[in-house]
Amino acid sequence: MQAPFLHSGATTRHLMQDVLLALAPTCLASVARHGSSALLLLVATGVSACLVNGLLTRRATPDGSVLITATVAALMLPAGGPWWLGVVAGAVAIVVGRWAFGGLGYNLFNPAALSRAWLMAIFPAEMFTWGPRFVDGVSQASPLFKPGPATAAPSLELLWGGWSCTLAEAAPWTVVLGGGYLVARRVADWRIPLTYLLTTATMAALLEPGARMAGHPSWVGTDPLRHVVVGGTLMGAFFLMTDPVTAPFTPLGRVLGTSLAATLAMLIRFHTHLPDGTALAVLVANASAPLLDRWALRLRAETGWRTRP
């Protein structure tokens, strides 16, 4: 075929390198704050995912997607968790998250989010009862831990990482830094993180705090910025919902799916016993992606409505 095709020069390998580079600051921050326990979790998850993938594909060298899946799965593990939790997380992410659906590119659900959901169901004690922890010599629990700390934490302290439950919460600003890099490189669709964060803040402002938060300290529900910073919100916005395989492919479908995920995550925080529902909400949005794309395409066909990709 001969035609004046335009090509950006980007390849799958370059895209994977960009994602790994975006995750690097958060990994370094988690090791700097939590020390050898964080490093052990990151290494255990990565080695487990690579070994399992190698056994399934019979390839000695893993591709970048395996390292991305393992890193995201590890960053959603509790800081101070046992090393074997990383081994299980990496194996589940590859076997259940990817190869159960036919391999790379065929998975319906985000493998890292699915891995966390499985661990929450199988090992609830290891996933939910690690707080309070000693961070910078001070005993602290995540603001989303039930029951959480009674004293309100400044929003800037939360963004800097003064309160940490998962590895990714060691320094939330690094997640924003890495996510911003992906948006600037056009690896991630800017609509997704923007919609996720705006929906989270809106739901935090609309939902009533206090007793309806089912165990959260009341001060958590008084500031939308806190809900944007704490928990898995930033990871969900920049690294889970932006997965090109499991996200809707239409612009409207992405906005609808991201709004659905953020709304469900906030409802789980406010009305269930779980401290954070980001992973579960992302899985529901993943399952809804084909339907949302169908609605978007039907709307475009019936109204002639267009959006830029």
Secondary structure, DSSP 8 states (H G I E B T S, - for coil): -----------HHHHHHHHHHHHHHHHHHHHHHHTHHHHHHHHHHHHHHHHHHHHHHT-SS--HHHHHHHHHHHHTSBTT--HHHHHHHHHHHHHTTTGGGTSTTT-SS-HHHHHHHHHHHH-HHHHH---SEEETTEEE--TTSSS--SS---HHHHHHTSS-SBGGGG-HHHHHHHHHHHHHTTSS-THHHHHHHHHHHHHHHHS--GGGGTTS-GGGGG-HHHHHHSTTHHHIIIIITT-TTTS-SSHHHHHHHHHHHHHHHHHHHHHSS-S--HHHHHHHHHHHHHHHHHHHHHHHHHH------
